[in-house]
Amino acid sequence: MSATHASEDGLSALLMPTYAPAPVCFVEGHGSRLIDSEGRSYLDFLSGIAVTSLGHSHPVLAEAVCEQARRLWHVSNLVTNELSPKVAAELDRLVGNGQPAGGRVFFANSGAEANECAIKLARKAGGHNRYEVVSAYNSFHGRTLATLHATGQPEKHEPFQPLPEGFRHVPFGDIAELARVADPTTVAAVLLEPIQGEGGVVPAPAGYLTEVRRLCDERGILLVLDEIQTGLGRTGSWFAFHEEGVLPDVVTVAKSLGNGMPIGACWARREIADVFAPGDHGSTFGGQPLACSAALATLLELQRIDAPSLARAAGERLRNALAALPAISGVRGRGLLLGAVLDADGRHAHRAREAVRSALLAGLVLNAPTADTIRLAPPLIVSEDEVDEAVSILAEVLA
């Protein structure tokens, strides 16, 4: 059968089997809703895994990308373009919570690439003998070989051994164990997520990031925060680290940065960023005009609508509604990055993935990062009625 005449299943068979087969194929989206190939409507409470914070097919973003596509698509990083410095300036100001933070930005195409940049930057800053990176168990930092080893999930490591050396893991939130492992003669950086998204939407304990910042300062170790899933308003602050008033040395961003356009970024304090020299790192497509047009429009629109306040308000409504469901034993997370934990009385334990599949058939898009947790990350523009509708669907599914 030729590709042009292949069935939908046949077309899927042309792809490498890195994802489980999906029962639906989406062809259109507007705001918080998606349309499948059969014309059926769904509420999207996953946002492409915390990506489409402004919803699908946002007219301001669509116009920005279309206008840029008519002007200039790509020129490589051997020359400059007018958009990447503007995006960098907006990012730097948001890292500073409204005031310029005095950093520099490297643009990549994904979160994994942003973390690769952070790891290379830390290694060069540390020198040949001080190259180790300490991260947390149950973390997720990407699927390249280096970011896979930084990811604190040993079961994901085994098929790809030997992985690059220089990575160690400690329990998330355990400052004593981090202090024991963070040897200032060998450790270049501590790499953490403020909220572990793939680990089940698990926030760092209150005060933990402040203690980690102090420990890193005392030992001359870089603090790298992976805000790929949490950044740009989703948790109710522009960045989750703002909740504790700390400033990392390096921050990685992606996902919602382009609202679906592939773009990632690594921000670093200027004195750290300046250890890189021409030729140390690069990306053919990093910071190219088409991606930056989407990123700039996204950042400006998120600020115009005060995205953090929307996330706080809708997040509180969603959290309270979820907590009232009998099958849910707790709700973790902040803002509009929430994990609904199913009760463990034997009826619902380890049923998160089954519930997610049933919700999809009922018209609600969710996912289950762990066996007992359902992740909800709707667009930040989600309405009160859409929150209520989503919880109603989930309640029926869990019942």
N, C-alpha and C positions, 0 to 999 in steps of 0.2 A: 504494500500500500504506500503511495507517495505521501509526503508530508502534507501536501496541499489538500489531500482527500482523507487524511487521517481523522479518526474520531478524536474527541476530547481526551479519552483515555490513551489513545495512540500518541497524541502530542505529548502527554505527560511522560510517556515511556521514552521519549527522546532526551529527557533530563536525567542527570545523575541522581541516584536514589538517596540524596542527603536529607530529604524531608519525607515524612509519612504522607501517603496519598491523601489529598483533601477531597471532601465530598461536594464542594462547591467551587465555582470559578467566578470571581467577581469581574465585572466589566465596566462598572460605573460607580461613582460615589459623589455625594453632595453633603456637606456639613458632617453630621454624625451618622449618616446612613450610607449603606452600600447596596448595590443592585447586582444580582448574579445573572448568569447567562440565560436563566429561565425567566428573568424579569421580576424575581422575588426580592423584597426589601428586607434589610437587616439593620439593626442598631449596632454600630461599631463601638464596643467598649474596650477595645485593645489598641486602636490607633496605629496599627502596623507595629506593635510593641513600642508604645510611647513615642511615636514619630509624628503623626499628623495632628499636632496640638491645635492647629487652626482648622481642623476638619478637612474633608476632601474637596478638591476643586475650588479652593477659595478664590474668588474673582480677583482680588488684589494681587495675589501671587501668580495666578494664571496670566494676568496682563503683564506683569513684570517679566516673566519668563518669555512670553511671546514677543514682547518688545525687544528683549535682548537677543532672541533668536533671529530677529530680522536685522540685527546690527552686527553681532560678532559672537561666534560660538567658542572659539579656542585659539590661543596663540602660544601656549607652552610657557614655562617659567623662565625661559631664557630672555624674555622681555617682560615688561610690566603690563598690567591691565588696570583700569580705573576703579574696579569694584572691590578687589580683595582688600586693599587698605581700609576702605569704608566698613567692610564687614569686621575686620580686625578691630577697628576703633569701637564699634558697637559692642563687640564681645568684651573688650578690655573694660569698658564702662560698666557692663553688667556684672563682670567678675568683681568689680569694685562697688557693687550695689548702688550704682547711680553716679559714682565718681570714677574718673580714670584710675586704673589700678597700676599703671606704669609697666605693663608687660608687653611681650611680643607674641605673635601667633604664627604657627605653621598650619597650613591647610592640607587636609588629606581627603580621602573619599569615603571613609567609614570610621566607626568607633575603634575597631581593631587597629587600623592604621594610625589613628590618633594616639592610642596607647603604645604602639611600636615606637612612635616618635618620642613619647615620654620616657620609655625605657632606654632608648639610645641616648637621649639627652642626659639622663641620670648617670648612665655608664661613663659618658665622656666627662661629665662634671666630677665624678668620683675618681676616675683614673683606673689604670689597669688592675690594681690590686684591690680596688674598692668598687665592686661591680654587682654585688648581690641586691636583689629586690625582695622585700618581705611583703607578702599579701595575706589575705585571710582565707581560711577554709570556707567553702560554699560561695566564694566570690565568682564573678564572671567578668573577664576582661577581653575576650576575643578568641578567634580560632586560628590565627596564624601560629606558627610553632612557639614563638616567644610568648605571645599573649595567652596561648593555651596553657603553657606552664605557669604563667602568673595566675591563671584561673585556679582557684583552690578546690578543684573537683577531681581527685585522683582517678576516678573511674573513666574520665574523659582522656586522661593522659596515656593509658596503657596501650591502645592500638598504635600510638605514634612514637613510642620510645625508640631510641633515646631522644629526649627533648633537650633544647639548649640549657646549659647549666646556669646556675646563678639565681635560682628562685627558691624561696623558703616560705612556709605557710604557718600561720598561728591562728588560734581560735578568734573569731570575730568578737570584738568588745573586751578582750582580756588584756588589759594594759600591762599586767605583771608578766605575762608570757611574751608580749611584744618587747618589753624591756629586756627580758632575758635573751631573746634571739637577736635583737638589733645591735649587733657588734659594730661600733663606730669605725673599726679598722677594715671591715669587709663589706658593710652594708652601705649602698649608695642611696637607696630610697625605700620608703614605705608607700605602698600602693593600696588604696582602699576605696570602696564605694560607701558613700554616706548611708545609702539604703541598698541592701543587696537585692536587686531585682530578680535575677534568675535563681537566687537562693531561697526564694519564697516571700519576697517583699519584707525583708527584715531590717529595720532601722538600727543604726548604731545606738548603743545605750547613751542616755543623756550624759553629757560631759566627756564622752570618750574621745571625740575629735580634739577637744581642747587639751586633754592629757597627751594625745599623740603629738599634737603640735609642740607642746612643751618638751616632750621627750626628743623629738627631732631637732629642736633648737639646741638642746643641751649637747647633743651628740654630733651636730653638723650633718644630719641626714636630711635629704629632701623629702617633703611630704607631697605626694602626688594623689590627687583625688579624681577618681573616675566618676564624672557627672554625666556620662553619656545617656543614661536613662532618667536621671533625676533633674538635670539642668533645665534652665530657661523657663522657669515658672511652674513646672509640673507639681512640685511639692508644696507650693504656697509661698516660696521665696524664689528669687531669680536663680540662686543655686542653693542646694540643700545645706552647704557649709555655712551659709549666712545665718542659719538658725543658731549656731554657736558662736558666731562672730570671729571665726578663725579665717586666716588667709593662707591657702596652700602655696607651695612653691610652683606647682604645676597643676593645671586643670585640663582634663580632656572632655571634649564635647562632640556630639554627633546627633544621631536620631532626629530630634525635632529641629535641629539647626536649619535644615532646608525644607521642613514640613513634607518630606518624602523625596526631595531631590538628594541624591547621594552626595553628602559632604560631611567631613569631620574636621575637627580643629584641636590643636594642642596649644594652650596658652601657658606661658611661663614668665616668671619675674624676669625683668630685663637682664640682670646680672647672671641668671641661670641660662636664659636663652642665648646669651652672647658667647657661651662656650662653643656653640656650633660655628663652623666656618663654611664658606662655599664648598660644596662637594660632599659635606658630611651627611646630608640627608636630602631627599627630594621626592617628587611625585609628578609624573607627566600631567595628570589631570587636577592635581591639588590646587584649589583656589581659582579654577578656570572661570571665565565670565558667566557662562550659563548657570553653573551651580551657585556662584556668588550672587547672581541676580535673585535667585530664589531665597538664599540665605538673608540677604539684606532686606528684602521685602518682608520676610518672616520676622526678623528681629524688630523691625520698625512697627509691624502690625501687633506683635505681642506686647510691645510697650504701649502702643496706642490704646489697647483694650485693657491694660493693666492685668496681664495674664495671671500673675500670682494671686491677686485678690479673687479672680474668678475661680481659680483652683481651690482656694481655701473655702469659698462659699459652697461650691458644688461638691467638694470633697466632704464637707461636714454633713451635707444632706445625704450623700451616698453612704458614708460610714454609718450614720445613725440608722438608715433603712436596712443596711446589711446586718447590723448588729441585732436587729429585731427579729431576724429570721431564725426559727428554731434549730435548723440544721447547722448554723454557723456558730462556732464556739468563740470566735474572736476576729477582730479586724486589725491588721497591721498596716503601717505605712503612714504617709502624710499627703495632704492635698488630694490630687487625683492620680496618685500611684498607691493603690490599695491591694492588700491581699486578704481575701476572705478565707479563714481557716475552718474547714469542715470539722464537725465534732467527731470524737473518737469513741463513740459508744458501741461501735460494731456495725452500725447501719450506714454510716457515712465515711468512715475512715478509709483513706486511699481511694476515694471515689471522685477526686477532683477532675481527672481527665475524662471520666465517663460523663460527669455533669457538664463539662465544657462541650463535649460532642452533642449531648442532648440540647444544650442551649443553642448551639449553632443551627440545629434542625428546627428549633423554635423561633429563630430569627434574631439571635443575639450572639455577637462575636466576643469571645473571651479566650483566655488560655490558662493552663495549669503549669506553672513553673516547677512545682513539686507535687508529690502524690496527694497531699492533703490541702493544697492551697490553690484558690482560684484568683488570678490576677485581673484587676480592673484598672484600665488606664484610658478612659474615654478622652475625646478632644476637650480642650480647656473651654471651648465655647458651648459645651453641652448644656441643654436647657433643663429646667426643673422637671418638666413633663417627661423628657427623655430619661432622666435619672429614675423617675418613678416607674416608667414603663420597663426599663431594664431590670429593676429589682423585682417587679411583678413577674416577669418572665423567669428570672432565676428562682424565685420562690416556687413557682409551679414545677420547675425542673427538679428542684431539691425535694419537693414534697412527694 
